Amino acid sequence: MNLGKISYGGDWNPEQWDRAVWDEDVRLFKEAGIDFLSINIFAWTLLQPSEDTFDFSQLDEIFALLHANNIKICLATSTAAHPAWMATKYPDILRVDHQGRKRKFGDRHNSCPSSSAYATFAPKLATALATRYQNHPALELWHISNEFGGSCYCENCEKRFRVWLQQQYITLEALNTAWNATFWSQIITDWNEIVVPNQLSVQWSDRGTAMQGLALDFMRFNSENILGMYNLEYDAIKAIIPEAMITTNMMGMYRPLNYRKWAKRIDVIAWDSYPSPNHSAAQTALAHDLMRSLKDGQPFLLMEQTPSQTNWQPYNALKRPGVMRLQSWQAVAHGADAIMFFQMRRSIGAGEKFHGAVIEHSGRSDTRVFQEVAALGRELQQLGNKIIGSRIQSDVAIWFDWESWWAVENSLGPSAGLHYTEEIAKYHTAFHDANISVDMIGPDSSLDQYKILVAPVLYLLQPGVNERIKTFVDNGGTLVTSFLSGVADQNDRVFPGGPPGLLRETLGLWVEEIDALPPEQHNTMLVQNAFGSRSNYEYTCNLLFAIVRLETAETIATYGQDFYAGTPVLTRNQFGAGQAWFVASSPDSNFLNDFVQHLCRENNVQPVMQGVPTGVKVTKRSKDGHDYYFILNHTSSTQTMPLEKPMRDLLSGQTFTGSLKIEARGVLVAEAI
């Protein structure tokens, strides 16, 4: 997909409005520089008012209107919410919730992934759409369903889960071994005895289950089962249009679905970004980096963001002037080739009438929000195709594994305060604040291009992962991992000998105990002669405190308090041509900032620019020998920074020599001259 520039637009729902409003919307879209719209997202009943009837007359008219005005189309398949007639006639399409209650018609994300009715009607609709619009010149992208998610615990899903398990384990003996089923007499003697883990069985809550192996397998199954819903339509469209570009909108660090596996079936990654007002720039950047990394750095689409406010957070603050522009360019700076909004016009009723939009209820073009959207549209038109397809190159990778996330948070203990994504975010933030580009990789990613691999809470070791990490370090790479790493195998069975399991040789230590204290209780980390400029450092740490025994590793920092005072809290092990670091607790940001600077110096990893003020972030995208710098001021005051070489801002045309000033919440997209 390439419109010759960064695609600009969003979700348009003309079926919610009278025909006269459509023409006014299109006029305003053109005024704002909108050239790409996602349509037909929730229109299943309109397209298929009964089992044997299709009606595409309204959609035909929408296509004709947009094509006449040179607006390209992302065509959604409308399957995110099934019709009422379908739920009435085919109740197997209704999901059963975690408490065992069968749902009634209503809402969205409401179709059972194991439903025979869904498996019949969803691909049938996708086929009809593909057949009708396959040669339409306005059609650029296909959008299957919308924000897939959730889970179902019905009898059909339970039966399909049993089949899935039989394919995975072949024998009940293997399954019982994997689940350690002798615990509490949970042994399965017939495949039909297996029940889904919900509140009626062993899954008491999101973070409480009696059978971790069963719960982990169900999360794997559920992610694959819902992917099957997507595949039904993907295959149907490809059968008609083999060259079709197909996507669905992801949701960043969304726990129920293993997006890394989903990405193999998605032609271009798209995701919906809705940071809360108290989210830091680094938190949003982490999600962008994760989405970009799912397909080896391929540019992604920012498919949804709000131009002003959401309607579903507890307190739905407006985006302050300049914030929408800043967040939009932040997405581009981290790899986006499209900026899109939800929604184009505010709904007049129902659940999203208070969600922000490009066109407010007033319908005017002189509102603050519309003027900001139009100004960004002019910038994108001015930039043209310069950065389309450009890539970000990273020397640093952070390991993000959905299955480790599931397993560590399904375990009873050691701490209810442990959140996998928060530990990942701490390390990512330190690199982000140092203006060091980071890729977010996982079990099937190549390690060859990286100098530093950071893998906090690498709880599960999938088959082959230990060997790949060992080779990475042996060949000269630097590994950083932490407490609760190398704990269990792919079935969540703890390795004999305890943590760090198979990583023991690489890390040169073993963990004797791990102390878990309330998050407000801290210990200290005492570092001597490790980070360069000062001889002694003292930091704080909290949450979990691994008590380790060294074999070949050396102590870099020790605990300062409690009965394990003086024992290692930070270690380094020389292994082959590389080194492996172990961080035994959850450290404060001061430690991580100093630690990251030290690692980058040792490994000759350079920031994108030197002398960048606090709160200003710089990234670089490259294409055809040209480097494009994105300088983003996330502060509320003007900032000045030095320049090593003259640069020209591609948005304003201004040239900077020696230094540059960037206004509060300002953006520069620059190239060296």
N, C-alpha and C positions, 0 to 999 in steps of 0.2 A: 504494500500500500504506500503510495507516494503521490501526494497532491502538489508536489513542487514546493512545499513549505510545511511548517509545522501545522498539522491539522487543528482546526479550532471550531468548537461547537459544543454539542452535548445532547442530552435526552430531550426530545420534543414529543409531546403527547397530544397531537391535534384532535384525536378522537374524543378528548374531553371538552372540546370547544365547538361552537358554531362555525360554519364554513367561513363566515365573514372575518372571523378572528385570524384564520390561517393567513390571509393575504397581508394583514397588518403585521403578523409575526414575521413573515418573510421579509417585509420591508425593513423591519427593525433588525433582523439578522444581517441583512446586507449592510446596513448602517454601522453595525458593530464588527464587521469583518468576519462573520460566521460563515464557514464554508463546508462544514461537515456535521451532519446530524444523525443521531441514533434514534430510530423510529420503531414502532410496532412492538414495544417491549411488553405491554400488558394488554393485548388485544385478542386473546384466543377466542373468547365468546363472539366477538364481532366477526372474526374470520370464519368461525365454525359455529354458527348458532344452533346447529343440531348435528346429530351423529353423521348424517348423510349429506350435509349441505356445507359448501364452502362459498363465501362471499368476499371477493377481493376488490369490489368496486371502490370502496373508500380508500383502500391502500393504493389502488391504481391512481386515484386522483392525487394522493399525497406524492407519489413518485413523480407524476407529471408536473406538479407545481414546483417541486424542488429542482428537478432537472431543468425546467425552463428558466430557473434563476441561478443556474450553475452551482448548486449546492449538492455535494456528494453525500451518499447515504451509507450508513451502517445499519443493516437490516437485522433486527432482532427477530427471533422465531416465536415469541409470545408465550412460550411454554412455562414461564415462571409461576403462573397461577392458572389452574385448570378451571373450566367452566362449571357452573352449578349443575347443569344437566348431566355432566359426566360423573360428578360425585353422587348424584341421586341414582343414576342407572348402574354405575359401576363402583360400589362403595369400597372395593379393594384398593382404590386409588388414594384413600384417606389414610394418613399416617396414624401410628400409635405412639404416644409420647413416652418419656422416660418413666413415668409413673404407671404406665400400662393402660392409659385412657385413649380410646379411639376418638380421633378428632371428627368434627363435623365440617361442612363446607365453610370456607371463609379464609381471609388472610392470603398470604403467599407462602412460598416454600412449603407448600401443603401437599405435594404429591409423593406417594410412597415410591421409592426407587425400585422396589421389587414388584410393582403392580403390573399385571398383564395388560390392563387398560392403558396405562401410561405408555407401555412398550409398544402398543398398537397405535395410539392416536398421536403421540409426539413426533415420531419419525414420519408418519403419514402427512402431518402438517408441514414439516420441514421439506419433504419431497415436493409437496404442492407449491410451496413458496419458491423452491429452487427451480422447479420446472417453469413457473410463470415469469420469474424475473432474471433468469440466468444470463440473458443477453442485454439487460438494461444498462445503458451507458453510465447511469448515475450510481450504480451499485459498486461500492469499493470493498466492503467488509461485511462479514456475517457475525452476528452476536447471538450465541445460543443461550436461551433462558436468561437468568439474571441473578447474580450473587448466589450461586449454589451454596447450600449449607444444611445444617441440621442433621437429624438422624431419625430412624424409624425402628420401632421395636415390635412390629406386628408379626403374625404367624408366618407370613410369606417371607419376610426378612429373616426370621429365625430359621426357616427351612433352607433358604439360600445360604445363610451363614454356615449351616451344617455341611452343605455341599462344598463350600469354599474351604472349610477346615479339612475335610476329607481329601481335597486336592492338595492341600499344603502338607499334611502329615501322613497320609496314606493309611497308617495304622493307628488304632486307639492307644496302643502302647506308646508310640511316639508322642501322641498328643498329651497323654497323661504325664509323661516324663517332662515335656516342655512346660506344662502348667504346674509342675510339682504337685500333682493332684492328690497325693497321699495326705497333704495338709487338710485337716478338718474333714477327712473322708469325702473329698470332692471327686473321687475317681469316677470316670465315665466308662460304662460297660457296653453302651450302644450309642451310635451316632445320634439317634433320635432323643437321647436323654439331654442333649446339650440345649441350654436355654440362653437367650440373649442376656447380657449383664445390664440390668436396670434396677430400679428401686424394689422390684418384686423379687429380685434374686440376690446378686452379690455386689452390685454397684450402688452404694448408698448415696454417693454424691460425686461431683466431678473429681474430687480429690480423696475419695475413700472407697476402696474395694477390697474384698476378701481374696480375690483371685486376680493378681496382676497380669498373669499370662493370658487369661481369658479376656480381660478388659483390653489389653494391648492388641490382641488379635481382632477383637470387635472393632476397635478404632481403625485398624488397617482395612478390615473388611468394609466398614462404613464408607471410608474415603474412596475405596475402589468401587463400591456399589453405586455411590452417587456419581462418580466418574462415568459409570455405565450409562446413566441418564444422558449425560453430555454426548457420549459416544454414539448413542442411538441416532441423534440428530446430525452429528459430525459425519458419520458414515453415509447417512441419507443424502446430505448436501453434496458430499464428495462424489457420490455415485452419479449425480447429475452434472456437477461442475468440478471436475478434478482439480482445477487450478484455483478454486475458491480459497480466499483467506478467511480463516475462521478463528474466533476468540470467544471468551466469556469473561465477565468482570470478576476478578479476584478481590480479596479484602485484606491484603497485606499479611500481617502475622495472625492469620486466622487458624485457630487450633484444630478444628475438626477435620480439615482436609489437608492432605499432604501435597501441597502445590508443586513440590519438586517432581513428583510422579505425574501429576496432572500436566505439567509443562510439556511433556513429551507428545501430548496430543493437541496442543494449542499452537496455532501458527504464529501468533504474535501475542505477547503477554499484555494484558490490560488489567488495570486495577483501580479501585475507588478509594480515594484518600480523604479522610474526614478527621484531621487532628482536632482535639479539643483545644480551647483557648490556652490551657496551661501546659500543653505539650511543648517541649523544646524543639528547636530546629533539628537537633540531632535525632530525636525520636522519629520525626517524619523522614529524615534522610535514611535512617535504618530501613524503613519499610520500602522506600524507593530502591535502595541498594539490593534488598532481597528480591524484589520483583525483577530488577534488571538482570540479576545473576541467574535467574531460573533457566534462561536459555543462553548461557555462555556470553552474557554481555550484550545480547541483541537489544536494540532500543525498544522501549515499551510504550504503551499508551496510557496516559492519565485519563481514564474513561469517565470518572466522576470526581468532582469536588464541588463544594458549594461556593457560589460567588459572594455570599454574605453570611448566612447562618444556617444551622441545622434545625430540625424540629424535635429530635429524639434524645438529645442529651439533657441532663437535669436542668441546666441553665444554658440557654441557647444565645450566647452573646453574638453580636455582630462582629464581622471581621472589620478591624479598624482600617481607615484609609491607607492604601498601599499594601496591605497584608495579602489580599488576593493576588495581586501582581507578583509580590515577592514569593509566595508559595507556588505560583504557577511556574516561575522561572527556576525555583528550586527543583521542581520535578524535571524540567528540561536539563538542568545542570547535572542531575544524577541519571540521565539517560532517556528521558521521555521524548518522543517525536510527535506527541499530540497532547493538547490541553482541552479538556472537555468538562462541561458542567452538568450537574443535576440541580436544577432543572432549567429549561429555557423559559417557560412561563409558569408562574405560581398557580397551582391547582386552586379551583374556586371552592372545593369542598373535600371532605374525607381526610384521610390520615396525613397528607403532606401539604395541606393548605397553608401551614406556617413555615414550611421549608423554603429557604431562600431560592431566588431565581434571577435569571438575567432580566426578565421582564416581570416587574412586580404587579400586584393587583391593580395599581393605578394605570398600568398600560403605557406609561410615559417613557420617553427616551432621555429626559433631563434629570433623572434620578442619579444619585451618587454612584450606585452600583452599576447602572447601565453605562455611565460615562467611563468608569474604570474598565469595564469589559471592552468597550469600544476602543479605548486607548491602547489596551493590550493587543487588540486585533490589529491596529495600525502598526504596532511594533513587529508583530509576526509577519505581516505582509512586507514590511521593509527588510526584514532579515532574509526572507526568501528561502532558498534551499541550501544555504551555506552549511548548516550543521546536520541536515537530514542524513541519517545513517552513520553519523560519527560515533565513535566508541570511546569508552573510558578504560584506561589501562591501569591495573593495580598490581603492586608488589606484595600486598597484604590481603590475606583471606581470613574470614571468620567463619567457623563451622556452625551451621544452623541445621539441626536435624529434627524433623517433626517427631520421629519415633522416640528419640531421647526425651523430647518435651513431654510426649504422652506418658512414657514410662516413669520418669522421675516424679511427675505430678500425680500419677496414679498410686504411687507407693504410699503406704502408711508409715510416715516418718521419712527422714529424721526431723523435718521442720515444715510446719504449715506456712511459714513465712517465705519459703523458697519458691521463687517464680523464675522459671527457665528464661523467659524472654527478658526479664530484668537483668539477669546476670550477663546475657548476651549484650544488652544495650549498654551496660557500664563500659565494656571494652570498646564497643563501636564508638561510643561518645568520645572516648579519649582520642581515638584516631581522627574522628570527625573534627574535633576541636583543634587538632594539630594540622588540619588541612591535608590529611593523608587519605588517598582514595582506598576504599575497601570493597572487595567482592564478598558476597555471602554464599558459601559453598556447602556441599553436603556429601553424603557417602559415595555418590557416583561421580563426583567432580574430579577433574584432573588437578594435581598439585604442582605440576611441573613449572608453571610460570611464576610461582610465588617465592618470596624470600622469608616471609613470616606467616605462620599458620597459628591462629588463636582459636582454641576449642574449649571454651568454658563448659563445665558440667557435661562432659562427653560421657554421659551415663551408660548408654548402650554402645557396644562395639559390634557392628554388623560384620558378617564374615568378610575377611580380606582387608578390613579397615586398618587393623593394627599393622599389617605388613606394609600397607601403603604409607602410613605415617612413619613407620620405622625407616623405610627407604628414603622418604623426604628428609628426615633428620640426618640420616647417614650420608646423604649426598650434599649436606651443607645447609639445610634449612633450619630455621629456628621455630620450635614448637612452644606454645604456651598453653597449658591446660590447668585445671583447678580441682578443688575438692569434688567428690562424687563423679570423678571420671574413671572410666574403665571398671565400672562396678559390675555390670551384668552383660550377658550375651544377648542375642537377638530375641530370646524368649523371656527376658527379664529374670534369668537365673544367675545369681551371684557367682562370680568366678571363684573356684577353690583358691584359698590363700588370701581372698579379699581384695579390695582395691589397692592399686590401680589395675589389677588383673593382667591382661596381656600387655599393658603399657609399662609394666614394672621394669623391664630391662631398659627401655628407652628413657624412662624417668629416673632410674637408679634409686628407687625407694619403695617402701611399702607403708600402707596406712594401718596403724594399730587400732585407733579409735577415732570417732568423730563426735565432737561435742556440739549440741544444738541448743542455743539460748534464744530468748526473745529478741527480736530485732533491735530493741532499744538498748540492749546490753552489748558493750563493746570491749574489745581487747586492743592492744597496741601491737604494731609491727615495727621492730627496731632493725634498721638497716645500717650496715657499716661499710663504707668504702665501695659502694656498688654503682652509684649513678653519676659519679663524676665530680660535680662542683663542690659538694659539701662532704665532710667525712662521716657525719652521722645524720640519720633521718629517723623521724618517728611519725608513723601514720596510725590510723585506726582501722579496725576491721570488725565485722559482726556476722551474725546469722549462723554460720557453721564454721567449725574449727577442727580441721583434720590434724591429728597427732601422728607424726610420721617417724619412721625409722629409716635412716639413710643407708644405702649400700655403696653406690658409686657417686651419688650426687653430693654436692657441697652446699653448705648453708649460706644463704645470702642475707636472710633476715630471720629474726626469732620473735616469738611471742613475748610480750612484756609482762603479762599478768596471768593469774590463776595457777593451778598446780602444774600446768605444762609450760610455764614461763621458762624461757631459755631454749625451748625446743624449736625446730625449724618451722617457719611459716612461709618462707620463700626459698626455693632451692633451684639449683642449676646443675644439669648433668651434661658433660661433654659426651657426645655419642657419635662416633665416626667423625665426619667433617662438620657436623652441626651441633646444636645444643637444644636441650629440652628443659623448660622451666615449669615448675609446679607452684601454684599459688594456693595455699592450704585454707584460706578463708576468703570472705567477700570483702575486698578492700575499699577504702574510700576513694573519692575522685582524685585527691591530691596524689596518692600513690600511683594510680593508674596513669595520670598525666605524666609523672616523672618516669614511670616504667616504660611507657610507650615511647617517650623521647629517647630513652636509653636504648631500647630495642632498635629504633630507627637509625640511630647513630651507628650502632654496631653492625647493622646490615646495609648501610648506605641507602636507606630509603628516604627520599627527599620529599618535603612538602611541595605542593604545586607552586606556591610562592613563599618567599621569606618576608618576615616583618609584618605579617598580617595582624591587625588589631584584634583583640578579643571581641567576639561577637560577629566578626566578619568571616565568611566562609568562601573559599575559592576551590572550584573544581575545574577540570580540563577535559574536553572532548576533542578527539583527533580524527581527521579524515584526509586522505590523499596528501599527506605531508603537511597539512595545516593544523595548527593547534588553536582551539577556541576556549577562552577563559571566562568562567562565570563567577563574578564577584558579587556576593550577596551580603548586604548589611542587615543583619537581624536585630540591630539595636535601634533605639529611639533617638539617636543623635548622629550627627554627621561624623564620619570617620576619615582619617587620612592615613595612607599607607605608602611606603616607598616602592619604587619600581626599578627593577634591574635593567629594563629595556623599554623604549617607548612603546605605547600601546594606543590603539584606536578603538573607541566604543562603537560597535556596529549598530547600536540603537539610536544614539544621538549624533554620531559622526565626530564627536569631540576627540581630540588627540591629547594624550597625557605623556609628559616627559619628566623623569625624576621622581615624581610622586603623583598620587591622584587623591581626590576627595570624592567620597560617595555619601550621598544624603541618607538620612534616617530611612530605614526600610527600603533603601535604594538597590538598584540592580544595574550592573554593567556586563555586557557581553562583548568581550574584547579579543583582539588578535594583535600579535606583535607586529611592529612595522620597522 
